[in-house]
Amino acid sequence: MAENHIPGAVFTLVKDDKILFSKGYGYANLEDKIPVIPNKTLFRVGSVSKLVTSTAVMQLVEQGKLKLHEDINQYLK
């Protein structure tokens, strides 16, 4: 993580809506040496959410549950 200038992260493994494993790595605050604590430390996700959303949308398209060229409003009801 240090090599990529990542001060801290959380890894969580979920299966069937159950958390099987969750662990924090590194620091939430480097200066004060405050460790990352799963379920407590907040992270700024920024543009990562765009990747997650677009992946989920394309999975729905593959499953036939969503059509890219349809009016989005029909799905928001």
N, CA, C and O atoms as a Maestro MAE file, in Angstrom:
{
 s_m_m2io_version
 :::
 2.0.0
}

f_m_ct {
 s_m_title
 :::
 protein
 m_atom[308] {
  # First column is atom index #
  i_m_mmod_type
  r_m_x_coord
  r_m_y_coord
  r_m_z_coord
  i_m_residue_number
  s_m_chain_name
  s_m_pdb_residue_name
  s_m_pdb_atom_name
  i_m_atomic_number
  :::
  1 25 0.819 -1.175 0.000 1 A "MET " " N  " 7
  2 3 0.000 0.000 0.000 1 A "MET " " CA " 6
  3 2 0.872 1.252 0.000 1 A "MET " " C  " 6
  4 15 0.546 2.240 -0.658 1 A "MET " " O  " 8
  5 25 1.969 1.211 0.730 2 A "ALA " " N  " 7
  6 3 2.852 2.371 0.793 2 A "ALA " " CA " 6
  7 2 3.413 2.709 -0.584 2 A "ALA " " C  " 6
  8 15 3.548 3.882 -0.935 2 A "ALA " " O  " 8
  9 25 3.736 1.685 -1.357 3 A "GLU " " N  " 7
  10 3 4.283 1.882 -2.700 3 A "GLU " " CA " 6
  11 2 3.314 2.656 -3.593 3 A "GLU " " C  " 6
  12 15 3.743 3.419 -4.459 3 A "GLU " " O  " 8
  13 25 2.019 2.464 -3.385 4 A "ASN " " N  " 7
  14 3 0.997 3.135 -4.186 4 A "ASN " " CA " 6
  15 2 0.382 4.332 -3.470 4 A "ASN " " C  " 6
  16 15 -0.640 4.862 -3.905 4 A "ASN " " O  " 8
  17 25 1.001 4.755 -2.376 5 A "HIS " " N  " 7
  18 3 0.555 5.925 -1.606 5 A "HIS " " CA " 6
  19 2 -0.881 5.778 -1.108 5 A "HIS " " C  " 6
  20 15 -1.666 6.725 -1.152 5 A "HIS " " O  " 8
  21 25 -1.212 4.575 -0.636 6 A "ILE " " N  " 7
  22 3 -2.534 4.302 -0.070 6 A "ILE " " CA " 6
  23 2 -2.349 4.177 1.440 6 A "ILE " " C  " 6
  24 15 -1.773 3.197 1.913 6 A "ILE " " O  " 8
  25 25 -2.831 5.159 2.202 7 A "PRO " " N  " 7
  26 3 -2.609 5.123 3.649 7 A "PRO " " CA " 6
  27 2 -3.414 4.058 4.380 7 A "PRO " " C  " 6
  28 15 -2.976 3.543 5.409 7 A "PRO " " O  " 8
  29 25 -4.603 3.720 3.847 8 A "GLY " " N  " 7
  30 3 -5.423 2.732 4.532 8 A "GLY " " CA " 6
  31 2 -6.525 2.190 3.649 8 A "GLY " " C  " 6
  32 15 -6.918 2.814 2.663 8 A "GLY " " O  " 8
  33 25 -7.018 1.016 4.018 9 A "ALA " " N  " 7
  34 3 -8.090 0.376 3.253 9 A "ALA " " CA " 6
  35 2 -8.788 -0.643 4.147 9 A "ALA " " C  " 6
  36 15 -8.276 -1.032 5.197 9 A "ALA " " O  " 8
  37 25 -9.971 -1.064 3.702 10 A "VAL " " N  " 7
  38 3 -10.707 -2.122 4.388 10 A "VAL " " CA " 6
  39 2 -11.012 -3.201 3.370 10 A "VAL " " C  " 6
  40 15 -11.412 -2.907 2.244 10 A "VAL " " O  " 8
  41 25 -10.823 -4.444 3.765 11 A "PHE " " N  " 7
  42 3 -11.216 -5.577 2.931 11 A "PHE " " CA " 6
  43 2 -12.364 -6.268 3.639 11 A "PHE " " C  " 6
  44 15 -12.255 -6.634 4.809 11 A "PHE " " O  " 8
  45 25 -13.474 -6.445 2.920 12 A "THR " " N  " 7
  46 3 -14.639 -7.124 3.482 12 A "THR " " CA " 6
  47 2 -15.117 -8.173 2.496 12 A "THR " " C  " 6
  48 15 -15.289 -7.890 1.310 12 A "THR " " O  " 8
  49 25 -15.330 -9.376 2.985 13 A "LEU " " N  " 7
  50 3 -15.834 -10.478 2.172 13 A "LEU " " CA " 6
  51 2 -17.277 -10.741 2.586 13 A "LEU " " C  " 6
  52 15 -17.563 -11.017 3.751 13 A "LEU " " O  " 8
  53 25 -18.190 -10.650 1.604 14 A "VAL " " N  " 7
  54 3 -19.616 -10.828 1.870 14 A "VAL " " CA " 6
  55 2 -20.141 -11.959 1.007 14 A "VAL " " C  " 6
  56 15 -19.823 -12.049 -0.179 14 A "VAL " " O  " 8
  57 25 -20.954 -12.829 1.613 15 A "LYS " " N  " 7
  58 3 -21.615 -13.897 0.866 15 A "LYS " " CA " 6
  59 2 -23.026 -14.048 1.405 15 A "LYS " " C  " 6
  60 15 -23.234 -14.154 2.613 15 A "LYS " " O  " 8
  61 25 -23.995 -14.056 0.493 16 A "ASP " " N  " 7
  62 3 -25.401 -14.207 0.881 16 A "ASP " " CA " 6
  63 2 -25.806 -13.198 1.957 16 A "ASP " " C  " 6
  64 15 -26.451 -13.550 2.945 16 A "ASP " " O  " 8
  65 25 -25.421 -11.950 1.750 17 A "ASP " " N  " 7
  66 3 -25.755 -10.849 2.671 17 A "ASP " " CA " 6
  67 2 -25.149 -10.991 4.065 17 A "ASP " " C  " 6
  68 15 -25.598 -10.330 5.002 17 A "ASP " " O  " 8
  69 25 -24.146 -11.835 4.211 18 A "LYS " " N  " 7
  70 3 -23.486 -12.004 5.506 18 A "LYS " " CA " 6
  71 2 -22.007 -11.652 5.370 18 A "LYS " " C  " 6
  72 15 -21.345 -12.065 4.418 18 A "LYS " " O  " 8
  73 25 -21.506 -10.894 6.323 19 A "ILE " " N  " 7
  74 3 -20.084 -10.545 6.335 19 A "ILE " " CA " 6
  75 2 -19.307 -11.730 6.890 19 A "ILE " " C  " 6
  76 15 -19.480 -12.118 8.045 19 A "ILE " " O  " 8
  77 25 -18.446 -12.299 6.047 20 A "LEU " " N  " 7
  78 3 -17.631 -13.440 6.458 20 A "LEU " " CA " 6
  79 2 -16.300 -12.998 7.055 20 A "LEU " " C  " 6
  80 15 -15.736 -13.670 7.919 20 A "LEU " " O  " 8
  81 25 -15.805 -11.845 6.575 21 A "PHE " " N  " 7
  82 3 -14.504 -11.360 7.030 21 A "PHE " " CA " 6
  83 2 -14.442 -9.863 6.782 21 A "PHE " " C  " 6
  84 15 -14.903 -9.383 5.746 21 A "PHE " " O  " 8
  85 25 -13.882 -9.132 7.717 22 A "SER " " N  " 7
  86 3 -13.684 -7.697 7.530 22 A "SER " " CA " 6
  87 2 -12.471 -7.268 8.341 22 A "SER " " C  " 6
  88 15 -12.391 -7.528 9.541 22 A "SER " " O  " 8
  89 25 -11.533 -6.611 7.679 23 A "LYS " " N  " 7
  90 3 -10.315 -6.193 8.366 23 A "LYS " " CA " 6
  91 2 -9.815 -4.878 7.787 23 A "LYS " " C  " 6
  92 15 -9.836 -4.670 6.574 23 A "LYS " " O  " 8
  93 25 -9.370 -3.998 8.667 24 A "GLY " " N  " 7
  94 3 -8.787 -2.729 8.256 24 A "GLY " " CA " 6
  95 2 -7.281 -2.835 8.159 24 A "GLY " " C  " 6
  96 15 -6.648 -3.561 8.925 24 A "GLY " " O  " 8
  97 25 -6.714 -2.111 7.218 25 A "TYR " " N  " 7
  98 3 -5.265 -2.106 7.010 25 A "TYR " " CA " 6
  99 2 -4.783 -0.664 6.947 25 A "TYR " " C  " 6
  100 15 -5.448 0.185 6.354 25 A "TYR " " O  " 8
  101 25 -3.654 -0.383 7.539 26 A "GLY " " N  " 7
  102 3 -3.073 0.946 7.460 26 A "GLY " " CA " 6
  103 2 -3.765 1.942 8.374 26 A "GLY " " C  " 6
  104 15 -4.306 1.588 9.421 26 A "GLY " " O  " 8
  105 25 -3.732 3.216 7.940 27 A "TYR " " N  " 7
  106 3 -4.200 4.296 8.793 27 A "TYR " " CA " 6
  107 2 -5.323 5.117 8.168 27 A "TYR " " C  " 6
  108 15 -5.317 5.408 6.972 27 A "TYR " " O  " 8
  109 25 -6.289 5.481 9.016 28 A "ALA " " N  " 7
  110 3 -7.339 6.417 8.615 28 A "ALA " " CA " 6
  111 2 -6.764 7.829 8.639 28 A "ALA " " C  " 6
  112 15 -7.188 8.693 7.872 28 A "ALA " " O  " 8
  113 25 -5.796 8.055 9.525 29 A "ASN " " N  " 7
  114 3 -5.119 9.340 9.649 29 A "ASN " " CA " 6
  115 2 -3.637 9.064 9.859 29 A "ASN " " C  " 6
  116 15 -3.219 8.634 10.935 29 A "ASN " " O  " 8
  117 25 -2.855 9.313 8.827 30 A "LEU " " N  " 7
  118 3 -1.415 9.030 8.886 30 A "LEU " " CA " 6
  119 2 -0.701 9.876 9.927 30 A "LEU " " C  " 6
  120 15 0.127 9.378 10.689 30 A "LEU " " O  " 8
  121 25 -1.030 11.155 9.949 31 A "GLU " " N  " 7
  122 3 -0.346 12.090 10.835 31 A "GLU " " CA " 6
  123 2 -0.489 11.695 12.305 31 A "GLU " " C  " 6
  124 15 0.480 11.731 13.064 31 A "GLU " " O  " 8
  125 25 -1.706 11.318 12.696 32 A "ASP " " N  " 7
  126 3 -1.961 10.954 14.088 32 A "ASP " " CA " 6
  127 2 -1.892 9.447 14.340 32 A "ASP " " C  " 6
  128 15 -2.151 8.984 15.451 32 A "ASP " " O  " 8
  129 25 -1.540 8.685 13.299 33 A "LYS " " N  " 7
  130 3 -1.417 7.223 13.396 33 A "LYS " " CA " 6
  131 2 -2.704 6.563 13.911 33 A "LYS " " C  " 6
  132 15 -2.658 5.651 14.737 33 A "LYS " " O  " 8
  133 25 -3.850 7.040 13.409 34 A "ILE " " N  " 7
  134 3 -5.141 6.453 13.772 34 A "ILE " " CA " 6
  135 2 -5.420 5.317 12.794 34 A "ILE " " C  " 6
  136 15 -5.488 5.552 11.587 34 A "ILE " " O  " 8
  137 25 -5.582 4.094 13.288 35 A "PRO " " N  " 7
  138 3 -5.764 2.951 12.388 35 A "PRO " " CA " 6
  139 2 -7.136 2.939 11.712 35 A "PRO " " C  " 6
  140 15 -8.095 3.542 12.193 35 A "PRO " " O  " 8
  141 25 -7.195 2.241 10.593 36 A "VAL " " N  " 7
  142 3 -8.460 2.013 9.894 36 A "VAL " " CA " 6
  143 2 -9.259 1.003 10.708 36 A "VAL " " C  " 6
  144 15 -8.741 -0.043 11.099 36 A "VAL " " O  " 8
  145 25 -10.523 1.325 10.958 37 A "ILE " " N  " 7
  146 3 -11.402 0.428 11.708 37 A "ILE " " CA " 6
  147 2 -12.611 0.103 10.830 37 A "ILE " " C  " 6
  148 15 -13.382 1.001 10.492 37 A "ILE " " O  " 8
  149 25 -12.787 -1.174 10.453 38 A "PRO " " N  " 7
  150 3 -13.949 -1.536 9.640 38 A "PRO " " CA " 6
  151 2 -15.242 -1.091 10.324 38 A "PRO " " C  " 6
  152 15 -15.347 -1.125 11.550 38 A "PRO " " O  " 8
  153 25 -16.216 -0.676 9.528 39 A "ASN " " N  " 7
  154 3 -17.532 -0.204 9.992 39 A "ASN " " CA " 6
  155 2 -17.487 1.129 10.721 39 A "ASN " " C  " 6
  156 15 -18.525 1.602 11.185 39 A "ASN " " O  " 8
  157 25 -16.312 1.751 10.838 40 A "LYS " " N  " 7
  158 3 -16.220 3.057 11.487 40 A "LYS " " CA " 6
  159 2 -15.484 4.078 10.621 40 A "LYS " " C  " 6
  160 15 -15.880 5.242 10.566 40 A "LYS " " O  " 8
  161 25 -14.423 3.653 9.950 41 A "THR " " N  " 7
  162 3 -13.640 4.563 9.128 41 A "THR " " CA " 6
  163 2 -14.389 4.887 7.844 41 A "THR " " C  " 6
  164 15 -14.860 3.990 7.145 41 A "THR " " O  " 8
  165 25 -14.496 6.180 7.541 42 A "LEU " " N  " 7
  166 3 -15.151 6.619 6.310 42 A "LEU " " CA " 6
  167 2 -14.100 6.871 5.236 42 A "LEU " " C  " 6
  168 15 -13.040 7.434 5.509 42 A "LEU " " O  " 8
  169 25 -14.406 6.448 4.015 43 A "PHE " " N  " 7
  170 3 -13.520 6.663 2.878 43 A "PHE " " CA " 6
  171 2 -14.247 7.491 1.828 43 A "PHE " " C  " 6
  172 15 -15.460 7.359 1.660 43 A "PHE " " O  " 8
  173 25 -13.524 8.328 1.132 44 A "ARG " " N  " 7
  174 3 -14.081 9.071 0.006 44 A "ARG " " CA " 6
  175 2 -13.983 8.182 -1.225 44 A "ARG " " C  " 6
  176 15 -12.885 7.857 -1.677 44 A "ARG " " O  " 8
  177 25 -15.129 7.790 -1.762 45 A "VAL " " N  " 7
  178 3 -15.101 6.863 -2.888 45 A "VAL " " CA " 6
  179 2 -14.958 7.564 -4.224 45 A "VAL " " C  " 6
  180 15 -14.487 6.956 -5.185 45 A "VAL " " O  " 8
  181 25 -15.352 8.831 -4.312 46 A "GLY " " N  " 7
  182 3 -15.168 9.606 -5.536 46 A "GLY " " CA " 6
  183 2 -15.606 8.878 -6.784 46 A "GLY " " C  " 6
  184 15 -16.720 8.359 -6.847 46 A "GLY " " O  " 8
  185 25 -14.750 8.835 -7.767 47 A "SER " " N  " 7
  186 3 -15.091 8.260 -9.069 47 A "SER " " CA " 6
  187 2 -15.208 6.742 -9.057 47 A "SER " " C  " 6
  188 15 -15.660 6.158 -10.041 47 A "SER " " O  " 8
  189 25 -14.819 6.099 -7.983 48 A "VAL " " N  " 7
  190 3 -14.948 4.644 -7.903 48 A "VAL " " CA " 6
  191 2 -16.414 4.239 -8.006 48 A "VAL " " C  " 6
  192 15 -16.733 3.189 -8.563 48 A "VAL " " O  " 8
  193 25 -17.309 5.075 -7.467 49 A "SER " " N  " 7
  194 3 -18.737 4.746 -7.512 49 A "SER " " CA " 6
  195 2 -19.249 4.681 -8.946 49 A "SER " " C  " 6
  196 15 -20.184 3.932 -9.232 49 A "SER " " O  " 8
  197 25 -18.654 5.450 -9.847 50 A "LYS " " N  " 7
  198 3 -19.056 5.404 -11.263 50 A "LYS " " CA " 6
  199 2 -18.739 4.033 -11.866 50 A "LYS " " C  " 6
  200 15 -19.539 3.491 -12.629 50 A "LYS " " O  " 8
  201 25 -17.598 3.484 -11.532 51 A "LEU " " N  " 7
  202 3 -17.209 2.164 -12.027 51 A "LEU " " CA " 6
  203 2 -18.145 1.085 -11.492 51 A "LEU " " C  " 6
  204 15 -18.577 0.208 -12.240 51 A "LEU " " O  " 8
  205 25 -18.455 1.147 -10.218 52 A "VAL " " N  " 7
  206 3 -19.345 0.159 -9.607 52 A "VAL " " CA " 6
  207 2 -20.742 0.255 -10.222 52 A "VAL " " C  " 6
  208 15 -21.350 -0.765 -10.548 52 A "VAL " " O  " 8
  209 25 -21.247 1.473 -10.379 53 A "THR " " N  " 7
  210 3 -22.582 1.671 -10.952 53 A "THR " " CA " 6
  211 2 -22.648 1.184 -12.391 53 A "THR " " C  " 6
  212 15 -23.593 0.490 -12.765 53 A "THR " " O  " 8
  213 25 -21.660 1.538 -13.200 54 A "SER " " N  " 7
  214 3 -21.688 1.120 -14.608 54 A "SER " " CA " 6
  215 2 -21.561 -0.400 -14.741 54 A "SER " " C  " 6
  216 15 -22.174 -0.992 -15.629 54 A "SER " " O  " 8
  217 25 -20.785 -1.027 -13.882 55 A "THR " " N  " 7
  218 3 -20.672 -2.488 -13.901 55 A "THR " " CA " 6
  219 2 -22.008 -3.132 -13.538 55 A "THR " " C  " 6
  220 15 -22.433 -4.092 -14.181 55 A "THR " " O  " 8
  221 25 -22.668 -2.603 -12.509 56 A "ALA " " N  " 7
  222 3 -23.973 -3.138 -12.100 56 A "ALA " " CA " 6
  223 2 -25.008 -2.963 -13.205 56 A "ALA " " C  " 6
  224 15 -25.809 -3.864 -13.453 56 A "ALA " " O  " 8
  225 25 -24.998 -1.812 -13.867 57 A "VAL " " N  " 7
  226 3 -25.941 -1.562 -14.967 57 A "VAL " " CA " 6
  227 2 -25.713 -2.559 -16.098 57 A "VAL " " C  " 6
  228 15 -26.671 -3.120 -16.630 57 A "VAL " " O  " 8
  229 25 -24.470 -2.780 -16.464 58 A "MET " " N  " 7
  230 3 -24.188 -3.703 -17.564 58 A "MET " " CA " 6
  231 2 -24.538 -5.147 -17.189 58 A "MET " " C  " 6
  232 15 -24.917 -5.930 -18.060 58 A "MET " " O  " 8
  233 25 -24.417 -5.505 -15.922 59 A "GLN " " N  " 7
  234 3 -24.849 -6.835 -15.487 59 A "GLN " " CA " 6
  235 2 -26.360 -6.980 -15.637 59 A "GLN " " C  " 6
  236 15 -26.845 -8.038 -16.036 59 A "GLN " " O  " 8
  237 25 -27.106 -5.920 -15.318 60 A "LEU " " N  " 7
  238 3 -28.562 -5.943 -15.501 60 A "LEU " " CA " 6
  239 2 -28.925 -6.050 -16.977 60 A "LEU " " C  " 6
  240 15 -29.900 -6.714 -17.329 60 A "LEU " " O  " 8
  241 25 -28.148 -5.400 -17.844 61 A "VAL " " N  " 7
  242 3 -28.370 -5.497 -19.291 61 A "VAL " " CA " 6
  243 2 -28.151 -6.940 -19.740 61 A "VAL " " C  " 6
  244 15 -28.966 -7.488 -20.482 61 A "VAL " " O  " 8
  245 25 -27.055 -7.558 -19.295 62 A "GLU " " N  " 7
  246 3 -26.768 -8.953 -19.654 62 A "GLU " " CA " 6
  247 2 -27.865 -9.902 -19.186 62 A "GLU " " C  " 6
  248 15 -28.152 -10.895 -19.855 62 A "GLU " " O  " 8
  249 25 -28.480 -9.605 -18.044 63 A "GLN " " N  " 7
  250 3 -29.543 -10.446 -17.492 63 A "GLN " " CA " 6
  251 2 -30.902 -10.155 -18.126 63 A "GLN " " C  " 6
  252 15 -31.894 -10.812 -17.810 63 A "GLN " " O  " 8
  253 25 -30.942 -9.169 -19.021 64 A "GLY " " N  " 7
  254 3 -32.190 -8.814 -19.685 64 A "GLY " " CA " 6
  255 2 -33.151 -8.022 -18.811 64 A "GLY " " C  " 6
  256 15 -34.333 -7.911 -19.137 64 A "GLY " " O  " 8
  257 25 -32.668 -7.479 -17.721 65 A "LYS " " N  " 7
  258 3 -33.516 -6.721 -16.801 65 A "LYS " " CA " 6
  259 2 -33.523 -5.229 -17.094 65 A "LYS " " C  " 6
  260 15 -34.306 -4.479 -16.510 65 A "LYS " " O  " 8
  261 25 -32.646 -4.796 -18.005 66 A "LEU " " N  " 7
  262 3 -32.532 -3.381 -18.333 66 A "LEU " " CA " 6
  263 2 -32.120 -3.253 -19.787 66 A "LEU " " C  " 6
  264 15 -31.312 -4.039 -20.282 66 A "LEU " " O  " 8
  265 25 -32.672 -2.267 -20.469 67 A "LYS " " N  " 7
  266 3 -32.298 -2.004 -21.859 67 A "LYS " " CA " 6
  267 2 -31.679 -0.615 -21.930 67 A "LYS " " C  " 6
  268 15 -32.268 0.361 -21.468 67 A "LYS " " O  " 8
  269 25 -30.496 -0.533 -22.508 68 A "LEU " " N  " 7
  270 3 -29.749 0.723 -22.533 68 A "LEU " " CA " 6
  271 2 -30.445 1.842 -23.301 68 A "LEU " " C  " 6
  272 15 -30.277 3.014 -22.962 68 A "LEU " " O  " 8
  273 25 -31.212 1.509 -24.313 69 A "HIS " " N  " 7
  274 3 -31.803 2.543 -25.160 69 A "HIS " " CA " 6
  275 2 -33.245 2.875 -24.791 69 A "HIS " " C  " 6
  276 15 -33.924 3.582 -25.536 69 A "HIS " " O  " 8
  277 25 -33.716 2.379 -23.661 70 A "GLU " " N  " 7
  278 3 -35.064 2.688 -23.181 70 A "GLU " " CA " 6
  279 2 -35.017 3.933 -22.295 70 A "GLU " " C  " 6
  280 15 -33.964 4.293 -21.767 70 A "GLU " " O  " 8
  281 25 -36.164 4.579 -22.142 71 A "ASP " " N  " 7
  282 3 -36.282 5.739 -21.260 71 A "ASP " " CA " 6
  283 2 -36.022 5.296 -19.815 71 A "ASP " " C  " 6
  284 15 -36.693 4.396 -19.309 71 A "ASP " " O  " 8
  285 25 -35.061 5.920 -19.167 72 A "ILE " " N  " 7
  286 3 -34.661 5.541 -17.808 72 A "ILE " " CA " 6
  287 2 -35.801 5.692 -16.807 72 A "ILE " " C  " 6
  288 15 -35.831 5.002 -15.788 72 A "ILE " " O  " 8
  289 25 -36.735 6.592 -17.093 73 A "ASN " " N  " 7
  290 3 -37.836 6.853 -16.159 73 A "ASN " " CA " 6
  291 2 -38.703 5.624 -15.902 73 A "ASN " " C  " 6
  292 15 -39.299 5.504 -14.832 73 A "ASN " " O  " 8
  293 25 -38.779 4.723 -16.855 74 A "GLN " " N  " 7
  294 3 -39.600 3.527 -16.634 74 A "GLN " " CA " 6
  295 2 -39.010 2.614 -15.564 74 A "GLN " " C  " 6
  296 15 -39.730 1.812 -14.968 74 A "GLN " " O  " 8
  297 25 -37.717 2.727 -15.318 75 A "TYR " " N  " 7
  298 3 -37.065 1.908 -14.298 75 A "TYR " " CA " 6
  299 2 -37.059 2.585 -12.920 75 A "TYR " " C  " 6
  300 15 -36.775 1.942 -11.910 75 A "TYR " " O  " 8
  301 25 -37.370 3.862 -12.890 76 A "LEU " " N  " 7
  302 3 -37.293 4.624 -11.643 76 A "LEU " " CA " 6
  303 2 -38.625 4.733 -10.911 76 A "LEU " " C  " 6
  304 15 -38.721 5.445 -9.912 76 A "LEU " " O  " 8
  305 25 -39.641 4.047 -11.384 77 A "LYS " " N  " 7
  306 3 -40.975 4.120 -10.759 77 A "LYS " " CA " 6
  307 2 -41.058 3.246 -9.533 77 A "LYS " " C  " 6
  308 15 -42.103 3.187 -8.886 77 A "LYS " " O  " 8
  :::
 }
 m_bond[307] {
  # First column is bond index #
  i_m_from
  i_m_to
  i_m_order
  :::
  1 1 2 1
  2 2 3 1
  3 3 4 2
  4 3 5 1
  5 5 6 1
  6 6 7 1
  7 7 8 2
  8 7 9 1
  9 9 10 1
  10 10 11 1
  11 11 12 2
  12 11 13 1
  13 13 14 1
  14 14 15 1
  15 15 16 2
  16 15 17 1
  17 17 18 1
  18 18 19 1
  19 19 20 2
  20 19 21 1
  21 21 22 1
  22 22 23 1
  23 23 24 2
  24 23 25 1
  25 25 26 1
  26 26 27 1
  27 27 28 2
  28 27 29 1
  29 29 30 1
  30 30 31 1
  31 31 32 2
  32 31 33 1
  33 33 34 1
  34 34 35 1
  35 35 36 2
  36 35 37 1
  37 37 38 1
  38 38 39 1
  39 39 40 2
  40 39 41 1
  41 41 42 1
  42 42 43 1
  43 43 44 2
  44 43 45 1
  45 45 46 1
  46 46 47 1
  47 47 48 2
  48 47 49 1
  49 49 50 1
  50 50 51 1
  51 51 52 2
  52 51 53 1
  53 53 54 1
  54 54 55 1
  55 55 56 2
  56 55 57 1
  57 57 58 1
  58 58 59 1
  59 59 60 2
  60 59 61 1
  61 61 62 1
  62 62 63 1
  63 63 64 2
  64 63 65 1
  65 65 66 1
  66 66 67 1
  67 67 68 2
  68 67 69 1
  69 69 70 1
  70 70 71 1
  71 71 72 2
  72 71 73 1
  73 73 74 1
  74 74 75 1
  75 75 76 2
  76 75 77 1
  77 77 78 1
  78 78 79 1
  79 79 80 2
  80 79 81 1
  81 81 82 1
  82 82 83 1
  83 83 84 2
  84 83 85 1
  85 85 86 1
  86 86 87 1
  87 87 88 2
  88 87 89 1
  89 89 90 1
  90 90 91 1
  91 91 92 2
  92 91 93 1
  93 93 94 1
  94 94 95 1
  95 95 96 2
  96 95 97 1
  97 97 98 1
  98 98 99 1
  99 99 100 2
  100 99 101 1
  101 101 102 1
  102 102 103 1
  103 103 104 2
  104 103 105 1
  105 105 106 1
  106 106 107 1
  107 107 108 2
  108 107 109 1
  109 109 110 1
  110 110 111 1
  111 111 112 2
  112 111 113 1
  113 113 114 1
  114 114 115 1
  115 115 116 2
  116 115 117 1
  117 117 118 1
  118 118 119 1
  119 119 120 2
  120 119 121 1
  121 121 122 1
  122 122 123 1
  123 123 124 2
  124 123 125 1
  125 125 126 1
  126 126 127 1
  127 127 128 2
  128 127 129 1
  129 129 130 1
  130 130 131 1
  131 131 132 2
  132 131 133 1
  133 133 134 1
  134 134 135 1
  135 135 136 2
  136 135 137 1
  137 137 138 1
  138 138 139 1
  139 139 140 2
  140 139 141 1
  141 141 142 1
  142 142 143 1
  143 143 144 2
  144 143 145 1
  145 145 146 1
  146 146 147 1
  147 147 148 2
  148 147 149 1
  149 149 150 1
  150 150 151 1
  151 151 152 2
  152 151 153 1
  153 153 154 1
  154 154 155 1
  155 155 156 2
  156 155 157 1
  157 157 158 1
  158 158 159 1
  159 159 160 2
  160 159 161 1
  161 161 162 1
  162 162 163 1
  163 163 164 2
  164 163 165 1
  165 165 166 1
  166 166 167 1
  167 167 168 2
  168 167 169 1
  169 169 170 1
  170 170 171 1
  171 171 172 2
  172 171 173 1
  173 173 174 1
  174 174 175 1
  175 175 176 2
  176 175 177 1
  177 177 178 1
  178 178 179 1
  179 179 180 2
  180 179 181 1
  181 181 182 1
  182 182 183 1
  183 183 184 2
  184 183 185 1
  185 185 186 1
  186 186 187 1
  187 187 188 2
  188 187 189 1
  189 189 190 1
  190 190 191 1
  191 191 192 2
  192 191 193 1
  193 193 194 1
  194 194 195 1
  195 195 196 2
  196 195 197 1
  197 197 198 1
  198 198 199 1
  199 199 200 2
  200 199 201 1
  201 201 202 1
  202 202 203 1
  203 203 204 2
  204 203 205 1
  205 205 206 1
  206 206 207 1
  207 207 208 2
  208 207 209 1
  209 209 210 1
  210 210 211 1
  211 211 212 2
  212 211 213 1
  213 213 214 1
  214 214 215 1
  215 215 216 2
  216 215 217 1
  217 217 218 1
  218 218 219 1
  219 219 220 2
  220 219 221 1
  221 221 222 1
  222 222 223 1
  223 223 224 2
  224 223 225 1
  225 225 226 1
  226 226 227 1
  227 227 228 2
  228 227 229 1
  229 229 230 1
  230 230 231 1
  231 231 232 2
  232 231 233 1
  233 233 234 1
  234 234 235 1
  235 235 236 2
  236 235 237 1
  237 237 238 1
  238 238 239 1
  239 239 240 2
  240 239 241 1
  241 241 242 1
  242 242 243 1
  243 243 244 2
  244 243 245 1
  245 245 246 1
  246 246 247 1
  247 247 248 2
  248 247 249 1
  249 249 250 1
  250 250 251 1
  251 251 252 2
  252 251 253 1
  253 253 254 1
  254 254 255 1
  255 255 256 2
  256 255 257 1
  257 257 258 1
  258 258 259 1
  259 259 260 2
  260 259 261 1
  261 261 262 1
  262 262 263 1
  263 263 264 2
  264 263 265 1
  265 265 266 1
  266 266 267 1
  267 267 268 2
  268 267 269 1
  269 269 270 1
  270 270 271 1
  271 271 272 2
  272 271 273 1
  273 273 274 1
  274 274 275 1
  275 275 276 2
  276 275 277 1
  277 277 278 1
  278 278 279 1
  279 279 280 2
  280 279 281 1
  281 281 282 1
  282 282 283 1
  283 283 284 2
  284 283 285 1
  285 285 286 1
  286 286 287 1
  287 287 288 2
  288 287 289 1
  289 289 290 1
  290 290 291 1
  291 291 292 2
  292 291 293 1
  293 293 294 1
  294 294 295 1
  295 295 296 2
  296 295 297 1
  297 297 298 1
  298 298 299 1
  299 299 300 2
  300 299 301 1
  301 301 302 1
  302 302 303 1
  303 303 304 2
  304 303 305 1
  305 305 306 1
  306 306 307 1
  307 307 308 2
  :::
 }
}
